[in-house]
Amino acid sequence: MGISSSHTENGIIEVTIDYPPVNAIPSHGWFELAKAIARAGEDRETRVVILRAENRGFCAGVDLKEMQRTPGHEALIAANRGCAKAFAAVYDCEVPVIAAVNGFCLGGGVGLVGNADVIVASDDATFGLPEVDRGALGAATHLARLVPQHLMRTLYYTARNVSAQTLHHHGSVVEITPRDKLDAAAREIAGEIAGKDPTVIRAAKEAINGIDPQRVHTSYRFEQGFTFELNLTGVSDHARQAFLDGNHARQANDG
C-alpha cells in the first residue's frame, strides 16, 4: 500500500498509487509520489514512466479526513505543497510520463494527469474537479490542458465530471480501452516510445516543456493562494465536513 515503483522491460518504470479504497492520497503520499517520479526520470536507464493506480479509481484527490482531524492548517499546507511537488514531478520528469487512468480521476488526480505527456483511460473513466464543493480551488491549470477553455470553466463552476470519451473527442486522451486491458494499452505506447533513441526523447521532453505557453507551476500556486484565503474564512472547513458527513450518511444507508 502507498506509492511503489517497478521496472518492466526496455527501461519502462511503472509508478503505482495504492491507497485503498479510493486513492485519497494523504499529504506524505504526495511527496512520496513526487520522489518516485523524479527518481525514475533521473535514472539514465529509464526511457518512459507509466503512472497507474490500483483500487476503485485512479485518484480521489487529497485525504480530506486527514485535513479535518488535524488541528490548524498544518495538513492543508502539507497537502498543498505535496500536490504542487507531485504535479511538478510529472511535468518535469526527464522522460515522458504516460497516465493510465482507471475509474474516477478527481481533484489532485486531474493535476497529475493534466501534466502527463500521454493519457490512456479505461472506458469507465471519469474526470472532474469537485473543488468548489469542498471549499477549495486548484487544478484548473491542469483541467485547461485537457478540455477547451469554456468547457473547463463550466466543469469547474459546476463540479461536474466528464467522461473519458469526451476527453478523447477533444484529443487529450489518446486511447480508451476496457479496464482489464488498460495496463497493456499503456505498456504498448510506452514500448513504442522506449524503442526510440533515449537521448533524443529526453531532449524532446525538455524542448516541448520549453515551448509550452502555460507556466503550469506558477499558475497552480496562484490558484492555491485562494484556497488558503478560503480556509482562513472558515468556509472550507465547513464544506469539507459537510462532504464527509454526507458520505457517512450514505454509507450508513447503504449498510
N, C-alpha and C positions, 0 to 999 in steps of 0.2 A: 504494500500500500504506500502511496505517496508519489514521488517522481522517480522514475527509473529509466535507464538507458541500456540499449542492447545493440550489438553490432551484427549486421547482416552481411551478405556478400557484397563485394565490389565497393567497399568504402561507404556503405549506407548505414547511418545510425538512426535508430528509432527511439524517440523520447516519448514516454507514456505517462499520461496523467491518470492517477488511480486513487481517488478519494470517494469511496462509496458512501451513499448510493448515487449521488447526483453530480459528483465532482465540483462541489462548492469548495474552492481552494482556500485554506487558511493562510494567514499572512506569511508565515515562514515558507509555505509551499510555493508562493510566487517567486521568492528569492531562490529557492532550490531549482525551480524550473528555469529561471534566468541563467543560473550557473551551469545547468546541464546543457542547455542550448549553446551557450558561449563556449564551453569546453569542447563540445562537438565540432564547432566551427574552427576553433584554434588548432585542432588536431590536423596536421597536414595530410594524414591518411584519409580523412573524411571527404567525401565528394558530395553527399546530399544528406539532409536531415529530414526525417519524417516525424511530424508531431501528431500523435494519436492519443486515444483515450479508451479506457475500459468503462464498464458500468452503463447506466441508462442513457447517458448523453455525453457529449464532448466536454462541456463545461457549463456549470450553472453560475459562474461568476465567483464573487468573494463569499466567504463564510460569514453570513450575517449573524449567526448565533454567536460566533466569537466576538463580533463587534458589540453586540448587546450585553454580553456578560462581562466585558472588560470595562472598568470604570475609566472615565476621562476619554481622551481622544487618542490614546496610545495605539489601540488596534486599528483605528481609522487611518492614522498616519502610516503605520506599518503596511496596511493593505494597499494604500495608495502608492507608496514608494515601491512596494513589491510588484504591483501591477505595471508601473512605469518601467521597472527593471526588466520584467519578463517580456513586455511588448517590445521594448528596445532590443532585447536579445534576439528576438525573432527577426526583426528588421535588419539589425547589424550583423547577424550571423554571416560568417565569411563564405558560406556556401548556400545554395538555395534551400529553402525550407518548404516542404510540402505539408499542408494541413489536411489530415484525413478526418472529416467531421461526421460523427455518428449522432443521431438523435438531436437533442436540443443544444444550441450554442448561444448562450446568453451572457450579457454583460461583459465581463472580462474575457469570456470566450471569443466574443466578436473582436476584442482588442488583439488577441493572439492571431486569429485567422485573418483579420484585416491587414496585418503586417506580414503575412506569409507571402511567398513567391508564387505558389501553386496551391489550388484548393480542389480537392475531390470530396464528394459528400455522398452519404447514403441517401436512398430515395425517401427516407422519413425524416431527413434533417431539416431543422428549422433554425432561424437566426433572429435575434431580437435584442433590444436594449430596454429592459424594464426599469431603467434608472430613475425616471421621473416618478414612478410609483413607489420607489424606495427612498425618495428624498435626496437623490444624488444626481450628479451629472458626470459624463465621461464616455469615451469611446465613440462619440460622434465622428471624431477624426478618422476612426477605423471603419465605421459603417459607411462613411462617404467614399471609401475606397472599394466598396462592394456594390453599391447601388447609386443611381443618379441623385443629384442634389435634392430635388423636391420629394422624391420617394424617401430619401434619408430623413428629411425634416418631418414628413408625415409619420414615419415609423418611430422617430424619436419622441415627438409630442404625444403620440397615442399609446406608446409602449406595445404596439402590435408586433407580432412575429411575421416573418416572411419565409417562404419555402425555398428549399434548395433549387427547385425548378425555376423559381423567379430569378434567383441569382445566376443560374445557368443562362437564362434568357438575356441577362444583362452582361454576360461574359466573364463574371468573376469566378464562378465555379466552372471548372473545365470539364468535369465528368461527374455523372450521377450513376450510382450503382446500388444494387441490393446490399444491405448491411453486411451480409456474410461474405461479400466479395470486395468490401471496401479496402481492406489491407492489401489485397492482391492488386487492386487498381492503383493504389498509391505506390506500391513497390514497382509496378511496371513503369510508371513515369519516372520514378527515382532511378531505375536501372537505365533508362534511356539517357538521362542527364549524366549519370555516373560513367557512361561509356564515352563521354566527351573528354577532351583534354582538360585535366583538372586546373591547370594554370589559367587557361582561357576562361573556364567557368567562374573561377574566383574573381578574375578581372572583370568579367561581365556583371557579376553581382555588385561589385563596387561601383562600376560605371553606371548601372541602372539606378542605384541609390543616389548617385551623384547628380543625375539629371531629373530626379523626382521633384515635381513642382510643389509638393506639400512637405513641410517640415514637421514630420509626424511627432517627434519628441516634444518640441516646444508647444505645438498646438494641443497635445493631450495634457500637458502640465497646466496649460492655460485653463482648460476645462476643469481640471481638478481644483483649481482655486475657488471655483463657485461651489464645489462640493464642500470644501472647508467652511465657506461662508454659510451655507445652508445648515451645516452641523452646528455652527455657533448659535444660530437662531433657535435650535431645538426641533425644527420641523423634521429633520432627517431621522432623529431618534424615534419620534412618534410614527413615522412612515415605516421604518424597519420593524418596529414592534407590532404594528397592525398587520403587516405581512406575515410575521411569524405566528401571531395569534390566529390568523386566518388559516394558516397551514395546519396548526394543531387541531383546530375545529374540524377541518376537512378530514384529517386523518382519523379523528375520533368517530366521525360519521361513517367513514369507510369501514372502520372496525366493527 
